[in-house]
Amino acid sequence: MAASVETVTNPPQQTQQKRKHRGRLLDLKRLKKNWQLYVLIIPTFLCFLIFSYIPMYGVLIAFKDYVPVLGVWNSPWVGFKYFNQFFQSYYFWDLLRNTMGIQIYGLIVGFPLPIILALALNEMKDGFWKKFSQTVTYAPNFISVVVMGGMIIAFLDPSTGIINHAIQAFGLKPIAFMNDPRWFKTVYVLSGVWQGTGWGSVIYLAALAGVDPALHEAAIVDGASRLQRIWHINLPAIVPTMVILLIMNVGSLFSMGYEKILLLQNPLNLSSSNVIATFVYKQGLLDGQYSYAAAVGLFNSAINAILLIAVNKIAQKVSDTSLW
C-alpha cells in the first residue's frame, strides 16, 4: 500500500522540481543574454541603495532623544514621546489644514490644466505657432525657485508691482497680496500652475503620439467633429496616464517642498503659509530639535505612504490601471 502511495505522489513532486529547475535555467540564460542591461542598472541601483535606503536607519532618531555626541544608537530611547508632543500641540491642526489646503487646491486647479494644454497642442498643426506655443509654456519650468520667489514678490508689490498697476488701471485699490493670509494659497498655487503646466503636458503629448491615425481617419469618414474625436479617441488614449499621475499626485499630497514657501513667507501671512515642511525645517535645522523634527517628518511620510496605497487600491478596483 505504501509503495502504491509513493508511486502516486512522487511523480507530481518530481515534475514540480523539474519545472523549478527549468525556470532557474531560463532565468540564468536571460541573465547571460541581457547582462549588458543589468550592468547599466547597477549605478542606479547603487545610487538608490546608498542615498535612499541605507540612510533610512536615521528614522530611529524619531523614537530617541537624539544627542549628536552619543550618535543614533547610543542616544536614549523615548518611544512615541515626540509623536505625542506633536499631536497634542496647539499648532498640529493648523499645520495639517494649511498643508492639505494648499495641496488639494493645487491638485484641483493644476491637474486638469496639463491635460487641456496637451489636447490643445496636439490639435495644432506642426509649424511655427505650435513650436512657439510649446516654448512659451515650457519655459517657466526652467526658472529656479529663488528667481520665481523674487518675481512673485516683485510683481505683487502694492506700490511698484505690475499686477497692482493693472488693478489700479481699472480704478481699484492696490492689494497687498503677500501680506494677506487669504491670498497666500491662491498666489502659491497659481504661480506653481503657471510654472509647471507646460512641462506637465509633455507626458500627455507623448501618450497622444501613440494614438493610431487610422482611428481619426475612420472617425472623420463617419462624420465625427474635432471635439468628438478629442472626446472619444484622444481622451480615452491618455486615461491610463492620467490615472497613474493622479495616483502619484495624491500619494505625494503631503510631500510639499519648503523652499518656495519660505521665500514667500512673512510674519503677516504665517497663519496660512506655515505648513509641515517649513515646520520640520525650522525645528530641525534652525532650532536643533532633531528628534522632534524627525518624528514630524516620519508622520508626514507615513501619511503619504497610506494615501499612495489607498489610491492605488481604488484605481485597481475602478480601472485596470495602477502602479502595482
C-alpha positions as CSV (number, residue, x, y, z in Angstrom):
1,M,0.0,0.0,0.0
2,A,2.9,2.3,0.9
3,A,4.6,1.5,-2.4
4,S,1.4,2.4,-4.3
5,V,1.2,5.8,-2.4
6,E,4.8,6.6,-3.3
7,T,4.1,5.8,-7.0
8,V,1.2,8.2,-6.9
9,T,2.8,11.1,-5.0
10,N,6.4,11.1,-6.3
11,P,5.8,11.8,-10.0
12,P,4.0,15.2,-9.4
13,Q,6.7,16.2,-6.9
14,Q,9.4,15.3,-9.4
15,T,7.5,17.2,-12.2
16,Q,7.3,20.3,-9.9
17,Q,11.0,20.1,-9.1
18,K,11.8,19.8,-12.8
19,R,9.7,22.9,-13.6
20,K,11.6,24.9,-10.9
21,H,14.9,23.7,-12.3
22,R,13.9,24.7,-15.8
23,G,12.7,28.1,-14.6
24,R,16.1,28.7,-12.9
25,L,17.9,27.7,-16.1
26,L,15.8,30.1,-18.1
27,D,16.5,32.9,-15.7
28,L,20.2,32.3,-15.9
29,K,20.0,32.2,-19.7
30,R,18.2,35.5,-19.8
31,L,20.7,37.0,-17.3
32,K,23.6,35.9,-19.5
33,K,21.9,37.1,-22.7
34,N,21.0,40.6,-21.3
35,W,23.9,41.1,-18.9
36,Q,24.7,44.5,-20.5
37,L,21.3,45.8,-19.4
38,Y,21.9,44.6,-15.8
39,V,25.3,46.4,-15.8
40,L,23.5,49.6,-16.8
41,I,21.1,49.2,-13.9
42,I,23.9,48.8,-11.3
43,P,24.7,52.6,-11.0
44,T,21.1,53.5,-10.5
45,F,20.6,50.6,-8.0
46,L,23.7,51.7,-6.0
47,C,22.5,55.3,-6.1
48,F,19.2,54.4,-4.5
49,L,20.8,52.0,-2.1
50,I,23.5,54.5,-0.8
51,F,21.4,57.7,-0.8
52,S,17.8,56.4,-0.2
53,Y,17.8,53.1,1.6
54,I,20.9,53.0,3.8
55,P,20.1,56.4,5.4
56,M,16.7,55.2,6.4
57,Y,18.1,53.9,9.6
58,G,18.2,57.5,10.6
59,V,14.5,57.5,11.3
60,L,15.4,55.9,14.6
61,I,16.1,59.3,16.0
62,A,12.3,60.0,15.8
63,F,12.0,57.4,18.6
64,K,15.1,58.6,20.6
65,D,16.2,61.7,22.4
66,Y,19.0,62.2,19.9
67,V,22.2,63.7,21.1
68,P,24.8,64.2,18.3
69,V,27.7,63.3,20.6
70,L,26.2,60.0,21.5
71,G,25.1,59.1,18.0
72,V,21.9,57.4,16.8
73,W,22.5,54.0,18.5
74,N,23.6,55.3,21.9
75,S,21.0,58.0,22.3
76,P,18.3,57.2,24.9
77,W,15.1,55.6,23.7
78,V,11.9,57.6,24.3
79,G,9.4,55.8,22.1
80,F,6.5,57.8,20.8
81,K,7.2,60.9,23.1
82,Y,7.8,63.3,20.2
83,F,4.8,62.0,18.2
84,N,2.5,62.6,21.1
85,Q,4.0,66.0,21.6
86,F,3.3,66.9,18.0
87,F,-0.3,65.5,18.1
88,Q,-1.1,67.3,21.3
89,S,0.4,70.7,20.2
90,Y,-1.8,73.6,19.5
91,Y,-0.4,74.1,16.0
92,F,-1.0,70.5,14.8
93,W,-4.3,71.1,13.2
94,D,-3.2,74.4,11.7
95,L,-0.2,72.8,10.0
96,L,-2.4,69.9,8.8
97,R,-5.1,72.3,7.5
98,N,-2.6,74.6,5.7
99,T,-0.7,71.7,4.1
100,M,-3.8,69.9,2.9
101,G,-5.5,73.2,1.8
102,I,-2.6,74.2,-0.4
103,Q,-2.0,70.8,-1.9
104,I,-5.7,69.9,-2.6
105,Y,-6.2,73.4,-4.0
106,G,-3.1,72.8,-6.3
107,L,-4.4,69.3,-7.3
108,I,-7.8,70.6,-8.2
109,V,-6.5,73.5,-10.2
110,G,-3.3,72.1,-11.5
111,F,-4.2,68.5,-12.5
112,P,-6.6,69.2,-15.4
113,L,-4.7,72.1,-17.0
114,P,-1.8,70.0,-18.4
115,I,-4.4,67.6,-20.0
116,I,-6.2,70.5,-21.6
117,L,-3.0,72.1,-22.8
118,A,-1.7,68.8,-24.3
119,L,-5.0,68.2,-26.1
120,A,-4.9,71.7,-27.5
121,L,-1.3,71.5,-28.6
122,N,-1.9,68.1,-30.2
123,E,-4.6,69.7,-32.4
124,M,-2.3,72.4,-33.7
125,K,-0.6,71.8,-37.0
126,D,3.1,71.4,-37.0
127,G,4.7,74.8,-37.7
128,F,6.0,78.0,-36.1
129,W,3.0,78.7,-33.9
130,K,3.0,75.2,-32.4
131,K,6.7,75.4,-31.6
132,F,6.3,78.9,-30.3
133,S,3.4,77.9,-28.0
134,Q,5.3,74.9,-26.7
135,T,8.4,77.0,-26.0
136,V,6.3,79.7,-24.2
137,T,4.5,77.1,-22.0
138,Y,7.6,75.0,-21.2
139,A,10.0,78.0,-20.4
140,P,8.7,78.8,-16.9
141,N,9.6,75.3,-15.7
142,F,13.3,76.2,-16.0
143,I,13.1,79.2,-13.7
144,S,14.7,78.4,-10.4
145,V,12.7,78.6,-7.2
146,V,14.6,81.5,-5.8
147,V,14.1,83.6,-9.0
148,M,10.5,82.6,-9.1
149,G,10.0,83.8,-5.5
150,G,11.6,87.1,-6.3
151,M,9.4,87.5,-9.4
152,I,6.3,86.9,-7.4
153,I,7.2,89.3,-4.7
154,A,8.2,92.0,-7.2
155,F,5.1,91.5,-9.4
156,L,2.7,91.6,-6.4
157,D,4.3,94.6,-4.6
158,P,1.5,97.0,-3.5
159,S,3.3,100.1,-4.8
160,T,5.6,99.0,-7.6
161,G,4.2,95.6,-8.7
162,I,2.9,95.2,-12.3
163,I,-0.2,93.3,-11.1
164,N,-1.3,96.2,-8.8
165,H,-0.6,98.7,-11.5
166,A,-3.1,96.8,-13.7
167,I,-5.6,96.7,-10.8
168,Q,-5.2,100.5,-10.3
169,A,-5.8,101.0,-14.1
170,F,-9.3,99.7,-13.6
171,G,-9.9,102.2,-10.8
172,L,-9.5,99.7,-7.9
173,K,-7.3,99.9,-4.8
174,P,-4.0,98.1,-4.7
175,I,-3.9,94.8,-2.8
176,A,-1.1,93.7,-0.5
177,F,-1.2,90.1,-1.7
178,M,1.8,88.9,0.2
179,N,0.7,90.4,3.5
180,D,-2.8,89.0,3.4
181,P,-3.2,85.4,4.6
182,R,-6.3,84.9,2.5
183,W,-4.3,85.4,-0.7
184,F,-1.3,83.2,0.1
185,K,-2.8,79.9,-1.1
186,T,-4.0,81.4,-4.3
187,V,-0.7,83.1,-5.1
188,Y,1.3,79.9,-4.3
189,V,-1.0,77.6,-6.3
190,L,-1.4,79.8,-9.4
191,S,2.3,80.6,-9.6
192,G,3.0,76.8,-9.4
193,V,0.4,76.1,-12.1
194,W,1.9,78.7,-14.4
195,Q,5.4,77.3,-13.9
196,G,4.5,73.6,-14.2
197,T,1.6,73.3,-16.6
198,G,3.6,73.3,-19.8
199,W,6.1,70.8,-18.6
200,G,3.4,68.6,-17.2
201,S,1.8,68.4,-20.6
202,V,4.8,66.7,-22.1
203,I,3.8,63.3,-20.7
204,Y,0.3,63.6,-22.1
205,L,1.7,64.7,-25.5
206,A,3.9,61.6,-25.5
207,A,0.8,59.4,-24.8
208,L,-1.2,61.2,-27.6
209,A,1.7,60.5,-30.0
210,G,0.8,56.8,-29.7
211,V,-2.7,57.2,-30.9
212,D,-3.3,55.4,-34.2
213,P,-4.1,57.9,-37.0
214,A,-6.3,55.4,-38.6
215,L,-8.8,55.9,-35.8
216,H,-9.1,59.6,-36.6
217,E,-9.4,58.9,-40.3
218,A,-12.2,56.4,-39.7
219,A,-13.9,58.9,-37.4
220,I,-13.7,61.7,-40.0
221,V,-15.2,59.4,-42.6
222,D,-18.1,58.7,-40.2
223,G,-18.7,62.4,-39.8
224,A,-17.2,63.0,-36.3
225,S,-16.3,66.6,-35.5
226,R,-13.0,67.6,-33.9
227,L,-14.4,67.8,-30.4
228,Q,-16.0,64.4,-30.8
229,R,-12.7,62.9,-31.9
230,I,-10.9,64.5,-28.9
231,W,-13.6,63.2,-26.6
232,H,-13.9,59.6,-28.0
233,I,-10.3,59.0,-29.2
234,N,-7.7,61.2,-27.7
235,L,-9.1,61.4,-24.2
236,P,-9.5,57.6,-23.7
237,A,-6.0,57.2,-25.0
238,I,-4.5,59.2,-22.2
239,V,-6.7,57.9,-19.4
240,P,-4.1,55.3,-18.2
241,T,-1.5,58.1,-18.0
242,M,-4.0,60.3,-16.1
243,V,-4.7,57.6,-13.6
244,I,-1.0,56.9,-12.9
245,L,-0.2,60.6,-12.5
246,L,-3.3,61.1,-10.3
247,I,-2.1,58.3,-8.0
248,M,1.3,59.8,-7.8
249,N,0.0,63.3,-7.1
250,V,-2.4,62.1,-4.4
251,G,0.4,59.9,-2.9
252,S,2.6,62.9,-2.6
253,L,-0.1,65.1,-1.2
254,F,1.9,65.9,1.9
255,S,5.3,65.9,0.1
256,M,5.5,69.7,-0.1
257,G,8.8,71.4,-0.6
258,Y,9.7,74.1,1.9
259,E,11.9,76.3,-0.4
260,K,9.2,78.3,-2.2
261,I,7.0,78.6,1.0
262,L,10.0,80.0,2.9
263,L,10.7,82.5,0.1
264,L,7.1,83.8,0.1
265,Q,6.6,83.5,3.9
266,N,6.5,86.5,6.2
267,P,5.1,87.2,9.7
268,L,1.9,88.6,8.2
269,N,0.9,85.6,6.2
270,L,2.2,83.0,8.6
271,S,-1.3,81.8,9.6
272,S,-1.7,80.5,6.0
273,S,1.9,79.7,5.0
274,N,3.1,77.7,8.0
275,V,3.0,74.0,6.7
276,I,4.5,70.8,7.9
277,A,7.5,71.1,5.6
278,T,8.5,74.5,6.9
279,F,7.8,73.4,10.5
280,V,10.2,70.4,10.1
281,Y,12.9,72.7,8.5
282,K,12.7,75.3,11.4
283,Q,12.5,72.7,14.2
284,G,15.3,70.5,12.8
285,L,17.8,72.8,11.2
286,L,17.2,76.2,12.9
287,D,16.2,75.1,16.4
288,G,18.3,71.9,16.5
289,Q,15.4,69.7,17.8
290,Y,16.4,66.8,15.6
291,S,14.3,64.0,17.2
292,Y,11.2,66.2,17.2
293,A,11.7,67.2,13.5
294,A,12.3,63.6,12.5
295,A,9.1,62.5,14.2
296,V,7.1,65.1,12.4
297,G,8.8,64.2,9.1
298,L,8.2,60.5,9.7
299,F,4.5,61.2,10.4
300,N,4.3,63.1,7.1
301,S,5.9,60.3,5.1
302,A,3.6,57.7,6.7
303,I,0.6,59.7,5.6
304,N,1.9,59.9,2.1
305,A,2.5,56.1,2.0
306,I,-1.0,55.4,3.3
307,L,-2.6,57.7,0.7
308,L,-0.5,56.2,-2.1
309,I,-1.5,52.6,-1.2
310,A,-5.2,53.6,-0.7
311,V,-5.5,55.5,-4.0
312,N,-3.7,52.7,-5.9
313,K,-6.2,50.2,-4.5
314,I,-9.1,52.3,-5.5
315,A,-7.6,52.7,-9.0
316,Q,-7.3,48.9,-9.3
317,K,-11.0,48.5,-8.5
318,V,-12.2,51.3,-10.6
319,S,-10.0,50.8,-13.6
320,D,-7.3,48.3,-14.9
321,T,-4.5,50.9,-14.4
322,S,-2.4,51.0,-11.2
323,L,1.2,51.4,-10.1
324,W,1.4,47.8,-9.0
